[in-house]
């Protein structure tokens, strides 16, 4: 995926994009069906679903700080990236063997442990491998490949279930195949970008002066994350609006078609226009989508809102990470991405737990209005607290 007029992306970026494609094929064969599996097969409540997903994402995000810092300290990204992908590839399909909600929680925590270990070092490795003028584009390409995997995964699941080639539990077990392909790609094709990781030894993740703008940005991101409950609730809402169970994977795939087609554009635009306009626009779209889910009353509303939801990801996923790399020096990137993801993790648990509780006690419309309101507040805080110049550090 090379945009006309741009030099080709480094091999590491292209390989890691392919790795993310196969990883998401494995993950998204399972994820869109997991809420229905938990609620209909295992009898899990909406509040318990929020706890499971909130804990899983929090464990993942909080681990990214020590993992990113450690990759700075040892001046190596690949070992942590490889270990993280291996843990997830082995644990994720075991959901097919689960007999209770507690077992699903344990498997999800192990899967997200692997994601937590690999993510910050991988993001830092991408930044190490490209010029600043390509950062938004590189992260956009990486996220686009990830989203393409999230298209293929649900389509594979839909085909296997529709034609009754496998049962639901067997489908989860088959997710091991693309997961192991991703592990092999990291093991044999990803290379350390040693020139970009300075010799300086990083003492601890809390002793680094990362800059006032970075910390302001991190605070605002945390506030926004409080609005981002697990997408499992969007899938449940779509089911309530009349989307058939067999069509849920198709709905999920459609979302990721929009994501993959817009993320490269969004990242490239952030290289040209700056990070700020893309983030502000994306967050405003997110707030509008959540308000739309609160007001929706027909099946077609769910399909339309999922399309618009994909545009939010296209504008922000690559751009938010590129801004992190812009704001800190190279020797602190792993740690900075660790803090970035830790902030997301600290918000993930209360966001999903509170959303689930409000859903059960007051209904989904109130829960979605709450999410839209928090997103709107975060958007205003970004305007007030994050300066226009988002390229302070090369």
TORKOL-4160 file (C-alpha; in steps of 0.2 Angstrom, whole numbers, padded with zeros to 4 digits, m for minus):
394
<pt num="1" X="0000" Y="0000" Z="0000"/>
<pt num="2" X="0011" Y="0014" Z="m0006"/>
<pt num="3" X="0003" Y="0031" Z="m0009"/>
<pt num="4" X="0009" Y="0039" Z="m0026"/>
<pt num="5" X="0023" Y="0051" Z="m0024"/>
<pt num="6" X="0029" Y="0043" Z="m0007"/>
<pt num="7" X="0044" Y="0033" Z="m0005"/>
<pt num="8" X="0040" Y="0014" Z="m0001"/>
<pt num="9" X="0038" Y="0010" Z="0017"/>
<pt num="10" X="0051" Y="0001" Z="0026"/>
<pt num="11" X="0051" Y="m0018" Z="0027"/>
<pt num="12" X="0047" Y="m0019" Z="0045"/>
<pt num="13" X="0031" Y="m0009" Z="0043"/>
<pt num="14" X="0025" Y="m0020" Z="0028"/>
<pt num="15" X="0028" Y="m0036" Z="0038"/>
<pt num="16" X="0020" Y="m0029" Z="0054"/>
<pt num="17" X="0005" Y="m0024" Z="0044"/>
<pt num="18" X="0004" Y="m0042" Z="0037"/>
<pt num="19" X="0006" Y="m0049" Z="0054"/>
<pt num="20" X="m0008" Y="m0038" Z="0060"/>
<pt num="21" X="m0019" Y="m0044" Z="0046"/>
<pt num="22" X="m0017" Y="m0062" Z="0051"/>
<pt num="23" X="m0019" Y="m0058" Z="0069"/>
<pt num="24" X="m0035" Y="m0049" Z="0066"/>
<pt num="25" X="m0042" Y="m0063" Z="0055"/>
<pt num="26" X="m0039" Y="m0074" Z="0070"/>
<pt num="27" X="m0047" Y="m0062" Z="0083"/>
<pt num="28" X="m0062" Y="m0057" Z="0073"/>
<pt num="29" X="m0067" Y="m0074" Z="0069"/>
<pt num="30" X="m0071" Y="m0075" Z="0087"/>
<pt num="31" X="m0075" Y="m0057" Z="0094"/>
<pt num="32" X="m0091" Y="m0052" Z="0085"/>
<pt num="33" X="m0099" Y="m0069" Z="0090"/>
<pt num="34" X="m0092" Y="m0068" Z="0108"/>
<pt num="35" X="m0106" Y="m0058" Z="0115"/>
<pt num="36" X="m0119" Y="m0069" Z="0108"/>
<pt num="37" X="m0109" Y="m0085" Z="0114"/>
<pt num="38" X="m0108" Y="m0078" Z="0132"/>
<pt num="39" X="m0126" Y="m0072" Z="0133"/>
<pt num="40" X="m0135" Y="m0087" Z="0124"/>
<pt num="41" X="m0123" Y="m0102" Z="0127"/>
<pt num="42" X="m0116" Y="m0097" Z="0144"/>
<pt num="43" X="m0130" Y="m0086" Z="0151"/>
<pt num="44" X="m0118" Y="m0071" Z="0154"/>
<pt num="45" X="m0127" Y="m0054" Z="0159"/>
<pt num="46" X="m0123" Y="m0037" Z="0151"/>
<pt num="47" X="m0115" Y="m0031" Z="0167"/>
<pt num="48" X="m0103" Y="m0047" Z="0167"/>
<pt num="49" X="m0099" Y="m0044" Z="0149"/>
<pt num="50" X="m0094" Y="m0027" Z="0153"/>
<pt num="51" X="m0083" Y="m0033" Z="0167"/>
<pt num="52" X="m0075" Y="m0046" Z="0156"/>
<pt num="53" X="m0071" Y="m0035" Z="0142"/>
<pt num="54" X="m0066" Y="m0020" Z="0153"/>
<pt num="55" X="m0054" Y="m0031" Z="0163"/>
<pt num="56" X="m0047" Y="m0039" Z="0147"/>
<pt num="57" X="m0043" Y="m0022" Z="0139"/>
<pt num="58" X="m0036" Y="m0014" Z="0155"/>
<pt num="59" X="m0024" Y="m0029" Z="0158"/>
<pt num="60" X="m0019" Y="m0027" Z="0140"/>
<pt num="61" X="m0016" Y="m0008" Z="0141"/>
<pt num="62" X="m0008" Y="m0007" Z="0158"/>
<pt num="63" X="0005" Y="m0020" Z="0153"/>
<pt num="64" X="0010" Y="m0009" Z="0138"/>
<pt num="65" X="0019" Y="0004" Z="0150"/>
<pt num="66" X="0032" Y="m0009" Z="0157"/>
<pt num="67" X="0034" Y="m0018" Z="0140"/>
<pt num="68" X="0037" Y="m0002" Z="0131"/>
<pt num="69" X="0049" Y="0004" Z="0144"/>
<pt num="70" X="0058" Y="m0012" Z="0145"/>
<pt num="71" X="0061" Y="m0012" Z="0126"/>
<pt num="72" X="0069" Y="0005" Z="0128"/>
<pt num="73" X="0080" Y="m0001" Z="0141"/>
<pt num="74" X="0086" Y="m0017" Z="0132"/>
<pt num="75" X="0086" Y="m0008" Z="0115"/>
<pt num="76" X="0077" Y="m0022" Z="0108"/>
<pt num="77" X="0058" Y="m0023" Z="0102"/>
<pt num="78" X="0057" Y="m0039" Z="0093"/>
<pt num="79" X="0058" Y="m0052" Z="0107"/>
<pt num="80" X="0043" Y="m0043" Z="0116"/>
<pt num="81" X="0033" Y="m0042" Z="0100"/>
<pt num="82" X="0036" Y="m0060" Z="0096"/>
<pt num="83" X="0032" Y="m0066" Z="0114"/>
<pt num="84" X="0016" Y="m0056" Z="0114"/>
<pt num="85" X="0009" Y="m0063" Z="0097"/>
<pt num="86" X="0014" Y="m0081" Z="0103"/>
<pt num="87" X="0004" Y="m0080" Z="0119"/>
<pt num="88" X="m0011" Y="m0073" Z="0110"/>
<pt num="89" X="m0011" Y="m0085" Z="0096"/>
<pt num="90" X="m0010" Y="m0100" Z="0108"/>
<pt num="91" X="m0023" Y="m0094" Z="0121"/>
<pt num="92" X="m0037" Y="m0086" Z="0110"/>
<pt num="93" X="m0044" Y="m0101" Z="0102"/>
<pt num="94" X="m0046" Y="m0110" Z="0119"/>
<pt num="95" X="m0063" Y="m0100" Z="0120"/>
<pt num="96" X="m0070" Y="m0115" Z="0110"/>
<pt num="97" X="m0067" Y="m0126" Z="0125"/>
<pt num="98" X="m0074" Y="m0115" Z="0138"/>
<pt num="99" X="m0088" Y="m0121" Z="0149"/>
<pt num="100" X="m0091" Y="m0106" Z="0160"/>
<pt num="101" X="m0090" Y="m0087" Z="0161"/>
<pt num="102" X="m0075" Y="m0088" Z="0172"/>
<pt num="103" X="m0065" Y="m0098" Z="0160"/>
<pt num="104" X="m0069" Y="m0086" Z="0146"/>
<pt num="105" X="m0063" Y="m0072" Z="0157"/>
<pt num="106" X="m0046" Y="m0081" Z="0161"/>
<pt num="107" X="m0044" Y="m0084" Z="0142"/>
<pt num="108" X="m0048" Y="m0066" Z="0137"/>
<pt num="109" X="m0035" Y="m0060" Z="0151"/>
<pt num="110" X="m0022" Y="m0071" Z="0144"/>
<pt num="111" X="m0025" Y="m0066" Z="0126"/>
<pt num="112" X="m0025" Y="m0048" Z="0131"/>
<pt num="113" X="m0009" Y="m0051" Z="0141"/>
<pt num="114" X="0000" Y="m0055" Z="0125"/>
<pt num="115" X="m0007" Y="m0040" Z="0116"/>
<pt num="116" X="m0001" Y="m0029" Z="0131"/>
<pt num="117" X="0017" Y="m0036" Z="0130"/>
<pt num="118" X="0018" Y="m0033" Z="0111"/>
<pt num="119" X="0009" Y="m0017" Z="0107"/>
<pt num="120" X="0020" Y="m0003" Z="0114"/>
<pt num="121" X="0037" Y="m0011" Z="0107"/>
<pt num="122" X="0028" Y="m0014" Z="0090"/>
<pt num="123" X="0022" Y="0004" Z="0089"/>
<pt num="124" X="0039" Y="0010" Z="0094"/>
<pt num="125" X="0047" Y="m0001" Z="0081"/>
<pt num="126" X="0036" Y="0006" Z="0067"/>
<pt num="127" X="0041" Y="0024" Z="0072"/>
<pt num="128" X="0060" Y="0018" Z="0073"/>
<pt num="129" X="0058" Y="0012" Z="0055"/>
<pt num="130" X="0051" Y="0027" Z="0046"/>
<pt num="131" X="0054" Y="0046" Z="0044"/>
<pt num="132" X="0044" Y="0058" Z="0054"/>
<pt num="133" X="0036" Y="0063" Z="0037"/>
<pt num="134" X="0029" Y="0046" Z="0035"/>
<pt num="135" X="0023" Y="0042" Z="0053"/>
<pt num="136" X="0005" Y="0045" Z="0050"/>
<pt num="137" X="0005" Y="0036" Z="0034"/>
<pt num="138" X="0014" Y="0021" Z="0041"/>
<pt num="139" X="0002" Y="0019" Z="0056"/>
<pt num="140" X="m0012" Y="0022" Z="0044"/>
<pt num="141" X="m0006" Y="0007" Z="0033"/>
<pt num="142" X="m0003" Y="m0004" Z="0048"/>
<pt num="143" X="m0021" Y="0000" Z="0055"/>
<pt num="144" X="m0028" Y="m0003" Z="0038"/>
<pt num="145" X="m0021" Y="m0020" Z="0037"/>
<pt num="146" X="m0027" Y="m0024" Z="0054"/>
<pt num="147" X="m0044" Y="m0018" Z="0048"/>
<pt num="148" X="m0043" Y="m0029" Z="0033"/>
<pt num="149" X="m0040" Y="m0044" Z="0044"/>
<pt num="150" X="m0056" Y="m0039" Z="0054"/>
<pt num="151" X="m0065" Y="m0040" Z="0037"/>
<pt num="152" X="m0059" Y="m0057" Z="0032"/>
<pt num="153" X="m0061" Y="m0064" Z="0050"/>
<pt num="154" X="m0080" Y="m0062" Z="0051"/>
<pt num="155" X="m0083" Y="m0067" Z="0033"/>
<pt num="156" X="m0074" Y="m0083" Z="0036"/>
<pt num="157" X="m0084" Y="m0086" Z="0052"/>
<pt num="158" X="m0100" Y="m0082" Z="0043"/>
<pt num="159" X="m0096" Y="m0094" Z="0029"/>
<pt num="160" X="m0091" Y="m0108" Z="0040"/>
<pt num="161" X="m0107" Y="m0106" Z="0051"/>
<pt num="162" X="m0119" Y="m0102" Z="0037"/>
<pt num="163" X="m0114" Y="m0118" Z="0027"/>
<pt num="164" X="m0113" Y="m0128" Z="0043"/>
<pt num="165" X="m0095" Y="m0133" Z="0040"/>
<pt num="166" X="m0091" Y="m0131" Z="0058"/>
<pt num="167" X="m0100" Y="m0128" Z="0075"/>
<pt num="168" X="m0098" Y="m0112" Z="0085"/>
<pt num="169" X="m0085" Y="m0120" Z="0097"/>
<pt num="170" X="m0075" Y="m0128" Z="0082"/>
<pt num="171" X="m0075" Y="m0111" Z="0074"/>
<pt num="172" X="m0066" Y="m0103" Z="0089"/>
<pt num="173" X="m0053" Y="m0117" Z="0088"/>
<pt num="174" X="m0049" Y="m0114" Z="0070"/>
<pt num="175" X="m0044" Y="m0097" Z="0074"/>
<pt num="176" X="m0027" Y="m0104" Z="0079"/>
<pt num="177" X="m0022" Y="m0106" Z="0061"/>
<pt num="178" X="m0020" Y="m0087" Z="0056"/>
<pt num="179" X="m0014" Y="m0083" Z="0073"/>
<pt num="180" X="0001" Y="m0095" Z="0071"/>
<pt num="181" X="0005" Y="m0088" Z="0054"/>
<pt num="182" X="0007" Y="m0071" Z="0062"/>
<pt num="183" X="0019" Y="m0078" Z="0074"/>
<pt num="184" X="0030" Y="m0086" Z="0060"/>
<pt num="185" X="0030" Y="m0069" Z="0051"/>
<pt num="186" X="0037" Y="m0060" Z="0066"/>
<pt num="187" X="0050" Y="m0074" Z="0070"/>
<pt num="188" X="0057" Y="m0074" Z="0053"/>
<pt num="189" X="0054" Y="m0058" Z="0044"/>
<pt num="190" X="0054" Y="m0043" Z="0057"/>
<pt num="191" X="0071" Y="m0035" Z="0060"/>
<pt num="192" X="0077" Y="m0024" Z="0074"/>
<pt num="193" X="0079" Y="m0006" Z="0069"/>
<pt num="194" X="0094" Y="m0004" Z="0080"/>
<pt num="195" X="0101" Y="0012" Z="0073"/>
<pt num="196" X="0085" Y="0021" Z="0079"/>
<pt num="197" X="0086" Y="0015" Z="0097"/>
<pt num="198" X="0099" Y="0025" Z="0106"/>
<pt num="199" X="0112" Y="0018" Z="0118"/>
<pt num="200" X="0106" Y="0028" Z="0132"/>
<pt num="201" X="0099" Y="0017" Z="0146"/>
<pt num="202" X="0082" Y="0022" Z="0153"/>
<pt num="203" X="0081" Y="0021" Z="0172"/>
<pt num="204" X="0063" Y="0019" Z="0175"/>
<pt num="205" X="0046" Y="0023" Z="0166"/>
<pt num="206" X="0042" Y="0036" Z="0179"/>
<pt num="207" X="0058" Y="0046" Z="0179"/>
<pt num="208" X="0057" Y="0052" Z="0161"/>
<pt num="209" X="0052" Y="0070" Z="0157"/>
<pt num="210" X="0041" Y="0067" Z="0142"/>
<pt num="211" X="0036" Y="0085" Z="0140"/>
<pt num="212" X="0020" Y="0095" Z="0146"/>
<pt num="213" X="0011" Y="0094" Z="0129"/>
<pt num="214" X="0013" Y="0075" Z="0130"/>
<pt num="215" X="0005" Y="0074" Z="0147"/>
<pt num="216" X="m0009" Y="0085" Z="0142"/>
<pt num="217" X="m0013" Y="0075" Z="0127"/>
<pt num="218" X="m0012" Y="0059" Z="0138"/>
<pt num="219" X="m0025" Y="0067" Z="0150"/>
<pt num="220" X="m0037" Y="0071" Z="0137"/>
<pt num="221" X="m0035" Y="0054" Z="0129"/>
<pt num="222" X="m0039" Y="0046" Z="0146"/>
<pt num="223" X="m0055" Y="0057" Z="0147"/>
<pt num="224" X="m0060" Y="0052" Z="0129"/>
<pt num="225" X="m0057" Y="0034" Z="0133"/>
<pt num="226" X="m0070" Y="0034" Z="0147"/>
<pt num="227" X="m0083" Y="0036" Z="0133"/>
<pt num="228" X="m0076" Y="0021" Z="0123"/>
<pt num="229" X="m0085" Y="0005" Z="0130"/>
<pt num="230" X="m0082" Y="m0011" Z="0122"/>
<pt num="231" X="m0089" Y="m0013" Z="0105"/>
<pt num="232" X="m0098" Y="m0029" Z="0111"/>
<pt num="233" X="m0112" Y="m0017" Z="0117"/>
<pt num="234" X="m0113" Y="m0010" Z="0099"/>
<pt num="235" X="m0116" Y="m0027" Z="0093"/>
<pt num="236" X="m0129" Y="m0031" Z="0106"/>
<pt num="237" X="m0138" Y="m0015" Z="0101"/>
<pt num="238" X="m0138" Y="m0020" Z="0083"/>
<pt num="239" X="m0145" Y="m0036" Z="0088"/>
<pt num="240" X="m0159" Y="m0027" Z="0098"/>
<pt num="241" X="m0163" Y="m0017" Z="0082"/>
<pt num="242" X="m0166" Y="m0032" Z="0072"/>
<pt num="243" X="m0150" Y="m0037" Z="0064"/>
<pt num="244" X="m0150" Y="m0056" Z="0063"/>
<pt num="245" X="m0137" Y="m0067" Z="0072"/>
<pt num="246" X="m0131" Y="m0074" Z="0055"/>
<pt num="247" X="m0128" Y="m0056" Z="0049"/>
<pt num="248" X="m0118" Y="m0050" Z="0064"/>
<pt num="249" X="m0102" Y="m0055" Z="0057"/>
<pt num="250" X="m0106" Y="m0046" Z="0040"/>
<pt num="251" X="m0110" Y="m0030" Z="0050"/>
<pt num="252" X="m0094" Y="m0032" Z="0059"/>
<pt num="253" X="m0085" Y="m0035" Z="0042"/>
<pt num="254" X="m0093" Y="m0020" Z="0034"/>
<pt num="255" X="m0087" Y="m0009" Z="0049"/>
<pt num="256" X="m0069" Y="m0014" Z="0045"/>
<pt num="257" X="m0071" Y="m0012" Z="0027"/>
<pt num="258" X="m0074" Y="0007" Z="0031"/>
<pt num="259" X="m0060" Y="0007" Z="0043"/>
<pt num="260" X="m0047" Y="m0001" Z="0032"/>
<pt num="261" X="m0052" Y="0011" Z="0017"/>
<pt num="262" X="m0051" Y="0027" Z="0028"/>
<pt num="263" X="m0037" Y="0024" Z="0039"/>
<pt num="264" X="m0023" Y="0026" Z="0026"/>
<pt num="265" X="m0031" Y="0042" Z="0020"/>
<pt num="266" X="m0033" Y="0048" Z="0038"/>
<pt num="267" X="m0015" Y="0045" Z="0043"/>
<pt num="268" X="m0008" Y="0052" Z="0026"/>
<pt num="269" X="m0019" Y="0068" Z="0029"/>
<pt num="270" X="m0012" Y="0070" Z="0047"/>
<pt num="271" X="0005" Y="0071" Z="0039"/>
<pt num="272" X="0000" Y="0085" Z="0028"/>
<pt num="273" X="m0014" Y="0094" Z="0038"/>
<pt num="274" X="m0007" Y="0091" Z="0056"/>
<pt num="275" X="m0014" Y="0078" Z="0069"/>
<pt num="276" X="m0026" Y="0090" Z="0078"/>
<pt num="277" X="m0039" Y="0092" Z="0064"/>
<pt num="278" X="m0041" Y="0073" Z="0061"/>
<pt num="279" X="m0042" Y="0069" Z="0080"/>
<pt num="280" X="m0055" Y="0083" Z="0083"/>
<pt num="281" X="m0065" Y="0078" Z="0068"/>
<pt num="282" X="m0064" Y="0059" Z="0073"/>
<pt num="283" X="m0069" Y="0062" Z="0091"/>
<pt num="284" X="m0084" Y="0073" Z="0085"/>
<pt num="285" X="m0090" Y="0059" Z="0074"/>
<pt num="286" X="m0089" Y="0046" Z="0088"/>
<pt num="287" X="m0100" Y="0057" Z="0099"/>
<pt num="288" X="m0112" Y="0058" Z="0085"/>
<pt num="289" X="m0112" Y="0039" Z="0082"/>
<pt num="290" X="m0116" Y="0036" Z="0101"/>
<pt num="291" X="m0130" Y="0048" Z="0101"/>
<pt num="292" X="m0137" Y="0040" Z="0085"/>
<pt num="293" X="m0137" Y="0023" Z="0094"/>
<pt num="294" X="m0147" Y="0031" Z="0108"/>
<pt num="295" X="m0160" Y="0037" Z="0096"/>
<pt num="296" X="m0160" Y="0023" Z="0084"/>
<pt num="297" X="m0176" Y="0012" Z="0082"/>
<pt num="298" X="m0174" Y="0002" Z="0066"/>
<pt num="299" X="m0162" Y="m0011" Z="0059"/>
<pt num="300" X="m0156" Y="0000" Z="0045"/>
<pt num="301" X="m0150" Y="0013" Z="0058"/>
<pt num="302" X="m0138" Y="0000" Z="0065"/>
<pt num="303" X="m0130" Y="m0003" Z="0047"/>
<pt num="304" X="m0129" Y="0016" Z="0044"/>
<pt num="305" X="m0121" Y="0020" Z="0061"/>
<pt num="306" X="m0108" Y="0006" Z="0059"/>
<pt num="307" X="m0103" Y="0014" Z="0043"/>
<pt num="308" X="m0101" Y="0031" Z="0050"/>
<pt num="309" X="m0092" Y="0023" Z="0066"/>
<pt num="310" X="m0079" Y="0016" Z="0054"/>
<pt num="311" X="m0074" Y="0034" Z="0048"/>
<pt num="312" X="m0070" Y="0039" Z="0067"/>
<pt num="313" X="m0057" Y="0025" Z="0067"/>
<pt num="314" X="m0050" Y="0031" Z="0050"/>
<pt num="315" X="m0047" Y="0048" Z="0056"/>
<pt num="316" X="m0040" Y="0044" Z="0073"/>
<pt num="317" X="m0031" Y="0027" Z="0074"/>
<pt num="318" X="m0015" Y="0031" Z="0065"/>
<pt num="319" X="m0016" Y="0049" Z="0069"/>
<pt num="320" X="m0016" Y="0047" Z="0088"/>
<pt num="321" X="m0001" Y="0036" Z="0088"/>
<pt num="322" X="0008" Y="0047" Z="0076"/>
<pt num="323" X="0006" Y="0062" Z="0088"/>
<pt num="324" X="0014" Y="0052" Z="0102"/>
<pt num="325" X="0029" Y="0049" Z="0091"/>
<pt num="326" X="0029" Y="0067" Z="0086"/>
<pt num="327" X="0030" Y="0073" Z="0104"/>
<pt num="328" X="0044" Y="0063" Z="0112"/>
<pt num="329" X="0062" Y="0059" Z="0107"/>
<pt num="330" X="0067" Y="0042" Z="0099"/>
<pt num="331" X="0075" Y="0035" Z="0115"/>
<pt num="332" X="0058" Y="0037" Z="0124"/>
<pt num="333" X="0046" Y="0031" Z="0111"/>
<pt num="334" X="0043" Y="0014" Z="0119"/>
<pt num="335" X="0040" Y="0022" Z="0136"/>
<pt num="336" X="0029" Y="0035" Z="0128"/>
<pt num="337" X="0018" Y="0022" Z="0119"/>
<pt num="338" X="0017" Y="0012" Z="0135"/>
<pt num="339" X="0010" Y="0027" Z="0144"/>
<pt num="340" X="m0001" Y="0031" Z="0129"/>
<pt num="341" X="m0009" Y="0013" Z="0131"/>
<pt num="342" X="m0009" Y="0013" Z="0150"/>
<pt num="343" X="m0020" Y="0029" Z="0149"/>
<pt num="344" X="m0032" Y="0019" Z="0137"/>
<pt num="345" X="m0032" Y="0004" Z="0149"/>
<pt num="346" X="m0036" Y="0015" Z="0164"/>
<pt num="347" X="m0051" Y="0021" Z="0155"/>
<pt num="348" X="m0056" Y="0005" Z="0148"/>
<pt num="349" X="m0062" Y="m0004" Z="0163"/>
<pt num="350" X="m0073" Y="0009" Z="0171"/>
<pt num="351" X="m0080" Y="0014" Z="0153"/>
<pt num="352" X="m0086" Y="m0004" Z="0150"/>
<pt num="353" X="m0091" Y="m0008" Z="0168"/>
<pt num="354" X="m0101" Y="0008" Z="0170"/>
<pt num="355" X="m0109" Y="0007" Z="0153"/>
<pt num="356" X="m0115" Y="m0011" Z="0156"/>
<pt num="357" X="m0122" Y="m0006" Z="0173"/>
<pt num="358" X="m0131" Y="0009" Z="0166"/>
<pt num="359" X="m0137" Y="m0002" Z="0151"/>
<pt num="360" X="m0145" Y="m0014" Z="0164"/>
<pt num="361" X="m0153" Y="m0001" Z="0176"/>
<pt num="362" X="m0158" Y="0013" Z="0164"/>
<pt num="363" X="m0158" Y="0005" Z="0146"/>
<pt num="364" X="m0146" Y="0006" Z="0131"/>
<pt num="365" X="m0152" Y="0024" Z="0126"/>
<pt num="366" X="m0146" Y="0032" Z="0142"/>
<pt num="367" X="m0130" Y="0022" Z="0141"/>
<pt num="368" X="m0126" Y="0028" Z="0124"/>
<pt num="369" X="m0131" Y="0046" Z="0128"/>
<pt num="370" X="m0119" Y="0046" Z="0142"/>
<pt num="371" X="m0105" Y="0040" Z="0131"/>
<pt num="372" X="m0109" Y="0053" Z="0118"/>
<pt num="373" X="m0108" Y="0067" Z="0132"/>
<pt num="374" X="m0091" Y="0061" Z="0138"/>
<pt num="375" X="m0084" Y="0061" Z="0121"/>
<pt num="376" X="m0090" Y="0079" Z="0118"/>
<pt num="377" X="m0082" Y="0084" Z="0134"/>
<pt num="378" X="m0065" Y="0076" Z="0129"/>
<pt num="379" X="m0066" Y="0085" Z="0112"/>
<pt num="380" X="m0068" Y="0102" Z="0120"/>
<pt num="381" X="m0053" Y="0098" Z="0132"/>
<pt num="382" X="m0042" Y="0094" Z="0117"/>
<pt num="383" X="m0046" Y="0111" Z="0109"/>
<pt num="384" X="m0042" Y="0119" Z="0125"/>
<pt num="385" X="m0027" Y="0109" Z="0131"/>
<pt num="386" X="m0017" Y="0102" Z="0116"/>
<pt num="387" X="m0008" Y="0116" Z="0106"/>
<pt num="388" X="m0010" Y="0117" Z="0088"/>
<pt num="389" X="0008" Y="0113" Z="0085"/>
<pt num="390" X="0009" Y="0094" Z="0086"/>
<pt num="391" X="0026" Y="0092" Z="0079"/>
<pt num="392" X="0038" Y="0097" Z="0093"/>
<pt num="393" X="0050" Y="0083" Z="0092"/>
<pt num="394" X="0058" Y="0075" Z="0077"/>
